[in-house]
Amino acid sequence: MAIPRILILNCYSDRHRRARGNPWVVPQSIAPAVLAGMLDPARIEVRLACEFRDGPFEDLRALQWADLLVLTGLNPSFDRMRQVTAYARTVHPEIVVAMGGSLARMLPNLGRRHFDYVCGGDVEQIVSVVDDVFGPGHAAEMPIPRYDLISGPRIIGYAEASRNCNFRCSFCAMTAEDRKFMTYDLDYVRRQIEAMGYRQCVMFLDQNFFGGPRTHFKARMALLKELFEQGKFGGWAALVTADFFRDADNVVLARESGCIGFFSGVESFSRAQLGAFNKKQNLILPQEEVIQSCLEAGLVFHYGLIFDLVDRTIAECLAETDVIVANPRITLPSFLSFAIPILGTPLFASRLHDGLLLPNIRLRDMDGRSIVCHPLDPIGDAVAFALRMDQGLMAKRRIVAHAWRFWRRYRASLSGWGLLSGVGNAWAMSFPRVGSNGRDGMRPGRAGGRSCLASSERLGSLYRPRINIPERYRAHFEPLYVTGPDGELHDDLIDDAASLLRPATHHVATEAASIAAYNALAMP
């Protein structure tokens, strides 16, 4: 029997409708490598591809080569998965197609209309799919991500020490999936780092690197310190939730083990907004204080800002950015985004229930830079604000002044890489679209460019087939609609309404209730 040939593809199309990848964006996805690592390399032949890194997958020969095509990706990638499936079945009618990820759990019934397997489980489910297609016995004896199959720059390596999240922010896909947080054993963490080879930085992609029992965290710090002192990597970074900074000893342990910095979900400096987001962990300490203490300890701090124009006015959002750029004691944000009512989240359910979703929203529009809900301000003003986000909300002269004062303040405490990384956010805020001008050429505000208003956005070149597609697959290039003309759930999603509108614990929380809930959940 011929050895099974499997192609694993991470599907992606970014908010700027660009049609090329960017291998230098941090972080990168390792989902294909993790999936491949679940399978016995002696019993399969596997190839990996990543549209986030390399741009649109257009290798028709690889689709003809594969017996099984495995598709993964973030929520907006559902359309892209269908497009790639149309290409695959056109050039190789016998190919088997499996899809997984968050939308496999949110849209299982819709998924089964387009794919042979809809994998709503964890990454280990790929083994059962492969065994079902090719016969039993394809599980790896000791799973480890296939770093050897990842192309691109090797300065940064990616690893995981846990999966899922123990918090339930109202807008987060992790909340929609509602899966139990779990930590990996230390041996698996060690094997990942050793398997990837020396990297200048190891970045942990955990949703919450600090989650779980504190004894586990301390043991992980001891392991990383051991590997750092052995020269296995030049430093490490991770995503942590705000409760990590409640104990100053955590920062000390991290720094001693080779940590160079963190990303943390600040989202907003407004306590009212944080309560609405159900980010109770961010209400424990003043966030400016957290950022400053981290930087003074020699660790760079990255974060993003999320604007919710349903809860806040444009003037309030702009006032927040003015306060940030005037404060050189903290880093500038790494990115700006609108709150996305991701399918299956409490935010989506509440916005649908309250009639706040715009009509004829497509899943493609839920990208963090398009207006998808009725805002407090006139909708024309909201669109103008969205267009400004693509051009830079902060005055460049103020950004330059911030960068200079930030550099002077932290040049003695931060490492060279940390200082460069922290000052680098000035570039991101000054030129938000650098690196995102693909062949679609969809610059905001120009004729034929982005409108930043859901349902009126151009879809981009990915929605135009590159080859002749049989009529039965033409619908794969039509966008998936989330709402209909009346702003209600679109008919295509009705069969999955139970998954999309699951009851949530709550959406809007008072500050006092959020703090009390956090204290009740805090682990010793």
C-alpha positions in Angstrom: 0.0 0.0 0.0 1.3 3.5 -0.9 2.3 5.7 1.9 -0.4 8.4 2.6 0.4 11.8 1.3 -1.0 14.7 3.5 -0.9 18.4 2.9 -1.6 20.6 5.9 -2.4 24.2 5.1 -3.0 27.2 7.4 -5.5 29.4 5.6 -5.4 33.2 6.0 -6.4 36.5 4.4 -5.7 39.6 6.4 -7.8 42.7 7.2 -6.2 44.8 4.4 -7.3 42.3 1.7 -3.7 41.9 0.7 -2.7 38.9 -1.4 0.7 38.1 -0.1 2.3 36.8 3.1 4.7 38.3 5.6 7.3 36.0 7.2 8.5 38.7 9.4 5.3 39.4 11.3 5.4 38.2 14.9 3.9 35.8 16.0 3.7 33.2 13.2 1.4 30.2 13.3 2.8 26.7 14.1 -0.6 25.0 13.8 0.4 22.9 10.7 3.6 21.8 12.4 1.8 20.8 15.6 -0.8 18.8 13.6 1.9 17.1 11.6 3.7 16.2 14.8 0.8 14.1 15.9 1.5 11.6 13.1 4.2 9.0 12.7 6.7 10.4 10.2 7.6 6.8 9.2 4.1 6.0 8.1 3.1 9.2 6.2 4.5 11.8 3.8 3.5 15.3 4.9 3.9 18.8 3.5 3.1 22.0 5.3 2.0 25.4 3.9 1.1 28.6 5.6 -0.7 31.5 3.9 0.0 33.8 6.8 3.7 33.4 6.2 3.9 32.8 2.4 0.7 34.4 1.0 -2.1 32.7 -1.0 -1.4 29.0 -1.6 -1.4 28.5 -5.4 0.6 25.2 -5.7 -1.9 23.2 -7.8 0.7 20.4 -8.1 0.8 20.0 -4.3 -3.0 19.6 -4.4 -2.7 17.0 -7.1 0.0 15.2 -5.0 -2.0 15.0 -1.7 -4.4 12.3 -0.8 -5.6 14.2 2.3 -5.9 18.0 2.6 -6.1 19.3 6.1 -7.2 23.0 6.5 -6.9 25.1 9.6 -7.0 28.8 10.3 -8.6 31.6 12.3 -12.3 32.6 12.1 -12.2 34.8 9.0 -10.5 31.9 7.1 -13.6 29.9 6.5 -14.1 31.5 3.1 -10.5 30.8 2.2 -10.9 27.1 3.3 -13.8 26.7 0.9 -11.8 28.4 -1.9 -8.8 26.1 -1.5 -11.2 23.1 -1.3 -12.7 24.1 -4.7 -9.2 24.2 -6.2 -8.3 20.9 -4.7 -11.4 19.1 -5.9 -11.1 20.6 -9.4 -7.5 19.3 -9.9 -7.9 16.2 -7.8 -11.5 15.0 -7.5 -10.6 12.1 -5.2 -8.9 14.2 -2.6 -10.3 14.0 1.0 -10.6 17.4 2.8 -10.7 17.9 6.5 -11.0 21.3 8.3 -10.5 22.2 11.9 -10.2 25.2 14.2 -12.6 27.4 16.0 -15.2 27.6 13.2 -15.3 23.8 13.1 -16.8 24.0 16.6 -19.0 27.0 15.8 -20.3 25.9 12.4 -20.3 22.1 12.3 -23.4 21.7 10.2 -22.4 24.3 7.7 -18.9 22.8 7.6 -20.2 19.4 6.6 -21.7 20.8 3.5 -18.2 21.7 2.2 -15.7 19.3 3.8 -15.4 15.6 4.3 -14.3 15.9 7.9 -15.2 18.7 10.3 -12.9 18.4 13.3 -14.3 20.1 16.4 -11.9 18.4 18.7 -8.3 19.2 19.7 -5.2 18.7 17.5 -5.1 15.0 18.5 -8.2 14.5 16.4 -6.1 14.5 13.2 -4.9 11.0 14.1 -8.4 9.6 14.1 -9.1 11.3 10.7 -5.9 9.9 9.1 -6.7 6.4 10.6 -10.2 6.6 9.3 -9.0 7.5 5.8 -6.0 5.2 5.5 -6.4 2.6 8.2 -5.1 2.4 11.8 -1.7 3.0 13.2 -0.6 6.5 12.2 -0.2 8.1 15.6 3.3 9.4 16.6 4.9 7.5 19.4 6.0 10.8 21.0 4.3 13.9 19.4 6.4 16.9 18.8 5.9 19.8 16.3 7.6 19.3 12.9 9.8 22.3 13.1 11.9 20.7 10.3 9.1 21.3 7.9 8.7 25.1 8.6 10.4 27.4 6.2 11.2 31.1 6.7 13.3 33.1 9.2 14.7 31.1 12.1 15.5 33.9 14.5 12.3 33.2 16.5 11.0 29.8 17.5 7.5 29.1 18.7 6.4 26.7 21.4 3.5 26.0 23.7 3.3 25.3 27.4 -0.5 25.1 27.7 -3.7 25.3 25.7 -6.9 27.3 26.0 -7.5 30.0 28.6 -8.9 30.1 32.2 -10.5 33.5 31.7 -13.7 34.3 29.7 -13.4 37.7 28.0 -16.6 38.5 26.2 -15.1 39.0 22.8 -12.5 36.1 22.7 -12.7 33.0 20.6 -11.4 31.0 23.6 -14.6 32.0 25.4 -16.6 30.8 22.4 -14.9 27.5 22.4 -15.3 27.1 26.2 -12.6 24.5 26.5 -10.9 23.6 29.7 -7.5 25.1 30.3 -4.7 22.6 30.6 -0.9 22.8 31.0 1.6 20.6 29.2 4.1 18.5 31.2 7.7 19.9 31.4 9.1 17.1 29.3 7.0 18.2 26.3 8.1 21.8 26.8 11.8 20.7 26.9 11.4 18.5 23.8 9.9 21.4 21.8 12.8 23.8 22.6 15.4 21.1 21.9 13.7 20.1 18.6 13.5 23.6 17.2 17.3 24.2 17.6 18.9 27.4 18.8 16.8 30.5 18.4 17.5 34.0 19.5 14.1 34.1 21.1 11.6 31.3 21.9 8.0 32.7 21.9 5.3 30.8 23.7 2.0 31.0 21.9 -0.1 30.1 24.9 -3.3 32.0 25.4 -2.3 32.4 29.0 1.3 31.3 29.8 0.6 32.1 33.5 -2.5 30.0 33.8 -2.8 26.9 36.1 -1.4 26.1 39.5 1.5 28.4 40.6 3.6 25.4 41.4 3.4 24.5 37.6 4.5 28.0 36.7 7.5 27.9 39.1 8.6 24.5 37.8 8.4 25.9 34.2 10.5 28.9 35.2 13.1 26.5 36.7 13.2 24.5 33.4 13.6 27.6 31.3 16.3 28.9 33.5 18.1 25.6 33.1 17.8 25.6 29.3 18.7 29.3 29.1 21.9 28.8 31.1 22.7 25.8 28.8 22.5 28.2 25.8 19.5 26.5 24.2 18.1 30.0 23.3 18.9 33.6 23.6 15.8 34.6 25.5 12.1 33.9 25.7 8.8 35.8 25.6 5.1 34.9 26.3 1.6 36.1 26.5 0.5 36.5 30.1 -2.7 37.8 31.6 -2.7 40.8 34.0 -2.9 38.7 37.1 0.7 37.6 36.4 1.9 41.0 37.6 0.0 40.9 40.9 3.1 39.3 42.5 6.4 41.1 41.8 8.3 37.8 42.3 6.8 36.5 39.1 8.6 39.1 37.1 11.9 38.3 39.0 11.5 34.6 38.2 10.9 35.3 34.6 13.8 37.6 34.2 16.2 35.2 35.9 15.1 32.4 33.5 15.9 34.4 30.4 12.7 36.2 29.7 13.0 39.3 27.5 9.4 40.5 27.6 5.7 39.9 27.4 2.5 40.5 25.4 -0.5 41.1 27.6 -4.1 41.9 26.7 -4.5 45.4 28.0 -7.3 46.1 25.4 -8.4 49.4 27.1 -7.3 51.8 29.9 -11.0 52.5 30.6 -12.2 50.5 33.7 -15.7 50.7 32.4 -14.7 49.2 29.1 -12.8 46.4 30.8 -15.8 45.6 32.9 -17.9 45.4 29.7 -15.3 43.1 28.2 -15.4 40.9 31.3 -11.7 41.3 31.7 -11.8 41.0 35.5 -8.1 40.2 35.6 -7.3 43.7 34.3 -9.1 45.4 37.1 -6.8 44.3 39.9 -3.9 46.8 39.3 -3.7 50.1 37.4 -2.5 49.0 33.9 -0.1 51.9 33.5 1.5 50.8 36.8 1.8 47.2 35.5 3.5 48.3 32.2 5.9 50.7 33.9 7.0 48.2 36.6 7.6 45.6 33.9 9.8 47.9 31.8 11.7 49.1 34.9 12.4 45.4 35.7 14.1 45.1 32.2 11.3 43.3 30.4 9.6 44.8 27.4 5.8 45.0 27.4 3.6 44.8 24.3 -0.2 45.1 24.2 -3.0 46.0 21.9 -5.9 48.4 22.1 -9.4 47.4 21.3 -12.0 50.1 20.5 -15.7 49.3 21.0 -17.7 52.1 19.3 -20.9 50.6 20.6 -19.9 51.3 24.2 -17.6 54.3 23.7 -17.6 57.5 21.6 -14.9 58.3 19.1 -13.9 61.2 21.3 -13.3 58.9 24.2 -11.1 56.6 22.1 -9.1 59.4 20.7 -8.6 60.8 24.2 -7.2 57.5 25.3 -4.6 57.5 22.5 -3.7 61.1 23.4 -3.0 60.0 27.0 -0.9 57.1 25.9 1.3 59.0 23.4 1.9 61.6 26.1 3.2 59.0 28.6 6.8 57.9 27.8 6.7 55.6 30.9 4.7 53.0 28.9 5.1 51.5 25.5 2.8 52.5 22.6 0.4 49.8 21.6 1.5 47.2 19.1 -1.8 47.3 17.2 -5.3 48.9 17.2 -8.5 47.1 16.5 -12.2 47.2 16.8 -13.9 44.7 19.1 -14.9 41.8 16.9 -18.2 40.1 17.8 -16.7 36.7 17.0 -19.2 33.9 16.3 -20.1 32.0 19.4 -18.9 34.7 21.9 -21.0 36.4 24.5 -20.3 39.7 22.6 -21.8 38.2 19.4 -24.9 36.9 21.2 -25.5 40.2 23.0 -25.0 42.3 19.8 -27.4 40.0 17.8 -30.0 40.0 20.6 -29.9 43.8 21.0 -30.2 44.4 17.2 -26.8 46.1 17.0 -25.3 44.1 14.2 -25.4 45.8 10.8 -27.3 44.1 8.0 -25.6 41.9 5.4 -22.4 41.4 7.4 -20.0 38.9 5.8 -17.6 36.8 7.9 -14.9 38.5 5.8 -15.9 41.9 7.3 -15.3 40.8 10.9 -11.6 41.7 10.7 -11.2 44.3 13.4 -10.9 47.2 11.0 -14.5 47.3 9.6 -17.6 48.8 11.2 -20.0 45.8 11.8 -22.2 47.2 14.6 -24.3 50.4 15.0 -22.0 52.8 16.8 -22.8 55.5 19.4 -21.6 58.2 16.9 -23.1 58.7 13.5 -22.0 55.8 11.3 -20.3 58.2 8.8 -18.1 59.4 11.6 -17.3 55.8 12.7 -16.3 54.9 9.1 -14.0 58.0 9.0 -12.5 56.9 12.3 -11.8 53.4 10.9 -10.1 54.9 7.8 -8.0 57.0 10.1 -6.9 53.9 12.0 -5.3 52.6 8.7 -3.5 55.9 8.3 -2.4 56.4 12.0 -4.5 57.9 14.8 -1.6 59.5 16.6 0.3 62.5 15.2 3.7 61.4 14.0 5.5 64.3 15.7 4.0 63.1 19.0 5.0 59.5 18.3 8.6 60.6 17.6 8.7 62.5 20.8 7.4 59.5 22.7 10.0 57.2 21.2 12.8 59.6 22.1 11.7 60.0 25.7 11.0 56.3 26.0 14.4 55.4 24.8 16.1 57.9 27.1 14.1 56.6 30.1 14.7 52.8 29.5 18.0 52.6 27.7 19.7 51.5 30.9 17.1 48.9 32.0 16.0 47.2 28.8 18.3 45.0 26.7 19.2 46.1 23.1 16.5 43.8 21.6 14.0 44.9 24.2 14.6 48.5 23.6 14.4 48.1 19.8 11.2 46.1 20.2 9.6 48.7 22.5 10.6 51.7 20.3 9.5 49.7 17.2 5.8 50.2 18.2 6.3 53.9 17.2 6.8 52.6 13.6 3.7 50.4 13.9 1.6 53.4 15.1 3.0 55.8 12.4 2.6 53.5 9.4 -0.1 50.9 10.2 -0.1 49.6 6.6 3.6 49.0 6.1 4.0 45.5 4.8 0.4 45.1 3.9 0.3 46.5 0.4 -0.3 43.4 -1.6 -1.2 43.0 -5.2 -4.9 43.9 -4.5 -3.7 47.5 -3.9 -6.7 48.3 -1.6 -5.5 51.4 0.2 -8.2 53.0 2.4 -9.9 56.1 1.2 -8.8 55.8 -2.4 -11.0 55.1 -5.4 -11.7 51.3 -5.4 -10.1 51.0 -2.0 -11.4 49.9 1.3 -14.6 51.4 2.6 -14.2 50.1 6.2 -18.0 49.5 6.3 -19.3 46.0 6.5 -21.1 44.7 3.4 -19.8 47.5 1.2 -16.2 46.3 1.4 -14.5 44.9 -1.7 -13.7 41.3 -1.2 -10.3 41.2 -2.9 -8.7 39.0 -5.5 -8.9 35.8 -3.5 -12.6 35.7 -4.3 -11.9 35.4 -8.0 -11.0 31.9 -9.1 -7.5 31.6 -10.7 -8.5 28.6 -12.8 -11.7 27.3 -14.4 -13.8 26.0 -11.6 -16.8 23.5 -12.2 -20.1 25.1 -11.6 -20.8 23.0 -8.5 -17.8 24.7 -6.8 -18.5 28.2 -7.9 -20.4 28.9 -4.6 -17.2 28.3 -2.7 -16.1 31.7 -3.9 -19.1 33.5 -2.5 -18.6 35.1 0.9 -20.3 33.6 4.0 -22.9 36.0 5.4 -23.4 36.4 9.1 -26.5 38.6 9.1 -29.3 39.1 6.5 -30.9 42.2 5.2 -32.7 42.7 8.5 -29.6 42.4 10.7 -30.7 39.0 12.0 -28.8 35.8 11.9 -28.4 34.8 8.2 -30.3 31.7 7.0 -27.0 29.9 6.3 -26.2 29.9 10.0 -29.5 28.9 11.4 -28.7 25.2 11.6 -25.7 26.1 13.8 -27.5 28.6 16.0 -27.2 26.4 19.1 -23.4 26.6 18.8 -23.3 30.3 18.0 -25.7 31.5 20.7 -24.7 29.4 23.7 -25.7 31.0 27.0 -22.8 33.0 28.6 -22.1 33.6 32.2 -22.5 37.3 31.6 -21.4 40.0 29.2 -21.4 43.2 31.1 -19.9 43.0 34.6 -19.6 45.7 37.2 -16.1 46.5 38.4 -16.8 45.3 41.9 -18.3 42.1 40.7 -15.4 41.5 38.4 -12.8 41.9 41.1 -14.7 39.7 43.5 -15.0 37.0 40.8 -11.3 37.2 40.1 -10.4 36.9 43.8 -12.7 33.8 44.0 -10.9 32.2 41.1 -7.3 33.1 42.0 -5.3 29.9 42.4 -2.8 29.6 45.3 
